[in-house]
Amino acid sequence: MRAEAWVLYRAGTDGRSPESPGELRLEEVELPELGPLDVLTEPLYGCWEANMTHALERKPIDIVAARGEQRVVLGNCGLLRVLRTGRDVTGLREGDVCFLVCGNVLDRWGYVKLVHGYDGPGSMGVLAKRTVVPARLLLPVPRGSRHSLVQWATYARYWTAWSNWRLAYGTWRLQVPGDETPYVVAWGGGVGLAQAELAQIKDGARAAVIASSPSRLALIASKGVHPIDRSTFPGLAYDAARFAEDPGYRRAYRASERRFLAEVRAFTGGHGASIVVDNIGGPVYRASLRALDREGVIATCGWKHGMATEYLRAVECIERHQHIHTHAAARWEVDDAVAFQEEHGWLPEVSSVTPWEDVARLSQAYADGKVDDYFPVFEVNPV
């Protein structure tokens, strides 16, 4: 069986320079045979994830070459409709609409090591009109849900936020009395916004999210989260070499950092943040650490700009700062996350859906920073 799909080729095999970013190409792919524990599905909706852009940019690695393949079909977040099940599959039936649970390879505790539709070898993501998926990676969307399928299609960022918040908040609570209200500051992005909302809804935190566009700042405020305007500290992009060598840059950076820290202090009553959610990395990491209160937690589950970070261990020990790193969510965390989403409406309103034929344009717009929606949903097949 063959299916139409957006594919990404290994660097140097697509007629482009090996140093060039990749591009999506609409082609046909051959589907594998349906095994006894596999399911033939048709994706309905997907959500563009940052790791898909990393794959296209071939940063930090050429994901296609790392998988030992010539071309791959990306897409680790999407809703799939069951078309046919393998003979040994139980609990799923034709017509079920399911989440794609991304854990292609897990460690012994059930945490994700390799992601289906990204770095999991041989896996085919949701950027295909048909795909064969192991039944263990399918979880039915709550039947009779009061939320739309388009809303549910954004689930991956929410599950990632759930896992990261569970560990970050639990760690903070080990050090701080139970009657203390946590202050959470998150750098903008879908996971950061979801985590800020979760902190308020679930654990009574006061949360703020940093963003720069007027539409995003308005959205943050509409959710009862405090917006912090990134444009008021435009020079907050730390570069150690420039800081050491360029006096003008150093002055501009320090002025922006002081402005940022003043915003955080004002929001937290002068104490600093209990938890900073920083999925940006290098350019803002120094400022994130300085924004923390004593016994504070810096939590990350991503690396949008700058994977390598530095800190002074002595300072972090004295301040009793805790550094939390997570990746995706364990399968056993997902059920609780979905139940919480259904009960509390912990889901976004999706403003637009990109048509299938425009997915390549969406990928480029996302890479260029021209997608204002926190959750860029695209259609694969009609519902």
N, C-alpha and C positions, 0 to 999 in steps of 0.2 A: 504494500500500500504506500502511496506517495501523498505528500501534503505540501501545500504552499507555506513558506516560512521566510522570515527575515534572518539571514545568516551572517556570521562574522568569520572571516578567513584569518588564518595564521599570517603573521607579519611576513612580507616578502613573497607571498604566494598569490596575491590578488592584483598584481600589476602595478602596485604602488610601491614607493620607497619603503624599505624595511623599518625606517625610522618614523614613518608617517603614522598618524592615528588610523585606526580601522574605520570602516563604514559598514552600515547594514545594507545587504543586498537581498532583494526579493527573488527567491528561487524555489525550486521544488526539492524536497528531501525524502529519502526513503525511510519509512518507519520500520522499527524492528518487529519481529514476530511477537505476537501476544503470548507471553508465558503464563503458566498456571496461576501465578500470584500477581499478574499485571492487569492493568485496566486501560482500555482504549478510551480516550477522552477528547472532547473539543473545548479548548479554552474559550471562555466568554469575555472576560475582562482581565486585563493585567494592569499593574502599576509600575511605572518606571522607577527603578531603584538606582541609588548612587553607584552601586557596584557594577551596574550595566555600563555606566559611563566610564568607570575605571577600566573595564574590559575593552571598550572602544579606544580609549586613550593608551592602552597597553601599559598602564601604570598601576601598581609598581612592576607588573610582569605582563608578558604576553600570555593571557589565560588559555588561549587555544593551543599554543605550543606546550604549556605546562600540562595540559590534558593529553598531550600526545596525539592530537587530531589535526586535521586540515581545515575544518570549519565546524562551527558550533551554532546552536540555537540557544540564545540567552533567554532569561526571564524566570526569576525565582519566586515571583509573587503574582498570584492570579487565581481566579475562580474557574473551575473546570467542570463540565457536565459529562457524566458517565454515559458512554455509548455502548460499551460491551465489557464484560468482566472475564478474567481467566477462570478456569474450571474450579480452582481451589479458593477463590476469593469469597469471603463472607462479609456481611454487614454493609455491602454496597449493592445498589441495583441501578438499572438503566434509568436515566433521567435525574439521578441525584446530582445536585450542584455542590461541589466540594472546594475547600481550601486546598491549595498545594502547600503541604508542610515541607519546608525546604531542606530538612536534614538528610542529605544524601548519604553521608558517612558520619557516624556518631562515635563519641568516645564511650568508655565503659559506664559512665554515669548518665548517658543520654544527651550530652551536650553536642552541639553541631561542630564538626571538624571541616567537612566539605559540603558545599551547597548545591542542591539540584538546580540545574539551569544556570550555573555559574562555574565553579571550579570542580564540581563532581564529574569525574571522567565518564563519558558515554551518556550523560544525561541530556535530555532535550527539554528546554524551557517553554514558556507560554507564548513565545513569539512564533508559533506554528498553528496552523488551522486544525491540525490533529496531532496528538502526542500520546505515546504509550508511557504510563507511569506506574511504578510499583504501588500496589494497593496500600501499603503501609504509610505512604506519603499523602494519602487523601483523607480528609476529615470533613464530613458533611456540614454545610452551613446550617445553623439552627433552623429547624423546620418551623414555619409559621412566624419567622422573625418579623418584628415591627420595623426593621431597618432594611434599606434597599440593597440589592446586590452591588450596585455601584459603590455604596458606602463600605460594604464588606470587602470590596476588592483592594482596599488600602491596608489590610490587616497586618502586613509584615512589619511596618514601622511601629505599630501598636504593640505587637508581641515582643519586638525588640525592646521597646520602652518598658514593658511590663517586667521583663527579666532583669534589665539594668536597674530599674527603680527598686525592685524587690531586694537586690543585694546592696545598693547604695543606701537606701533608707534603713535597712536592717543593720548595716555597719554603723551608721550614724547613731542609731538608737542604743547600740552597745556602750557608747561613751557618754551619752547625754540623758539627763533625767526625763522620765516619760511625760511630764507635763509641759515640756518645752516645745514651742511651735517651731518647726523647721522653716527656714527661708531657702527657697530654691531659685537659682538663676540658670537659665538655659540659653545657650546660643541657638539662634534660629535654625530651622530645619524641621521636617516632619516628625522625627523622633523626639527632638527637643520639645516641640509643642505638645505632642502626645504625653510626654513624661511630665511636663508642667501641669497639664490638666489632671493626670492621674494623681499626682502629689496632692493636689487640692481636694479632689473628689474622694479619694480613698483614705488619705492620712491627715487631712486637715492642715496641710502646709499652706504657706503663702508663696506664690510662685510668680516669677517674671520671665519673659522671653525677649531676647534681643533680636531685632529685625530692622531693616532699613527702608523697605518700600511702604508707602502710605497704606496700601491695601492690606499688607500683612500686619502692620501695626493695628489697623482697625479690626482685623479678624481676631488677633490676640486679645484685644480689649473686649470684644463681643463675647468671648468665652470666660470672662471674669478673671483673666490673667493680666498681670501688670505689664504693659509694653515698655521696652526701653529702646529708644531710637538710636540705632547704630550710626546714623549720619552725624550725630553730635560728637563722635570721637573718630573721625575719618582716618587718622594716622595710626590706628591701633592694628598694626600688622608687623610683628616683631621679626627682625632679621639681625642675627647676632653680628655678622660681619659688617653690615652697614652701620649698626649701632656703635661699633667700636671705631669706625673709620670716618663717618660722615657726621659732622657736628649739626648740620641743618636737619638731617633725618632724626638724629638723636633728640634734638629739642622738640620736633614735631611729635615724635613717638611719645616722649615723656608727657607732653601736654595732653595728648589723647588718653594715655593711660590714667593720668590724674582725673580727667573728666569721667572716664568709665568707672573708676573706683569710687568717685564721689556719688555717682548714680546708684551704685550698689549699696554704699553706706546709707544713703538716704532711704532706699527701699527697705533695708534691714534694721532700721533704727540705730545705725551706727556700728553694728556688730560685724558685718560681713556675712557672706552666704554660708548657710549650713551645708548645702550641696550645690556644686556647680556642675551642670551637664555640658561637657565640652566635646563635641564630635567634630570640631574643626581641626584641632591639632596645633602644630608649630606656631603659626602667626599669632595666636591668641593665648597660648598655654601659659606664658609668663603672667599675663594679666589675670587669667583664671585662677592661678594659684594665689596671687596677691589679693584676690577678691574674697578668699575663704576666711571664715571665722576660725578661731581655734577649735580643734576637734572636727574640723570640716572635712567633707568628702568631695573629691573630684572624680566624676564618673564619666566614662566614655565607652562607646560601642562602635566607634567609627573613626575615620581619619581623612576628612575631606581635603585638607591642605596641610601636608607636613606630617609624615609618619614618625619621624624621630623627634623626641622631646627631651629636654634636660631639666633637672632640678637639683637643688642642694639637699642631700640626704639629712644633714645635720639640722637644717631649718625645718624640714618636714617632720622629723622626729620630735623636735622640741614643740612644734605646733600641734603635734598628734594628728596630722593630716593623713587621711587614708585615700589610696588610689585604687579605684575600681575599674576593671576592664571586663567587658562581656562581649559575646558574639551571638547574634540571633537569640533564639530561645529554645530551651529543651522541650521535647515533646510533652513531658509531664507538666510543664508550666502552661502550655497552650490552652488546655481545657479550662483552667481557672481564668485565664485572660479573656477567652471567648464568653464565658458566663458573665464576667464583669461587664464586658462591652454590651451584651444584650440587655442586662438589667439597668445599667446606668447611662446608656447612650453614649458611651465613650468611643465615638466614631466621628469622622468629619462630615461636613456637607461638601460634596464634590461639585465644583462650579461648572466643569466642562469635561467632556470625554473625547479623546482624540480618535478619529476613525482609523481603521486598520491601514489604509493606504498612506496615511500621513505619519506612520510610526518613525520612519527615518528622519523626517523633519522635526518631530518631537525630540528625538535623540540629540540632534544638533542644537536645537534651542536650549535644551537642558544643559548641554556642555558649555554653551555660550552665556549661561546665567540669565536667559530670557524667559524662563518659565516661572511665573509668579505663584502658581498653585503649589501648595505644599505636597499635594498628593496627585501626581499627573497620571490619571487613569486613561487607558486606551482600550478600545474595543477590538476583539479578535473575531468572534462570531456573533451573529444576532441572538439575543435571548429568546 
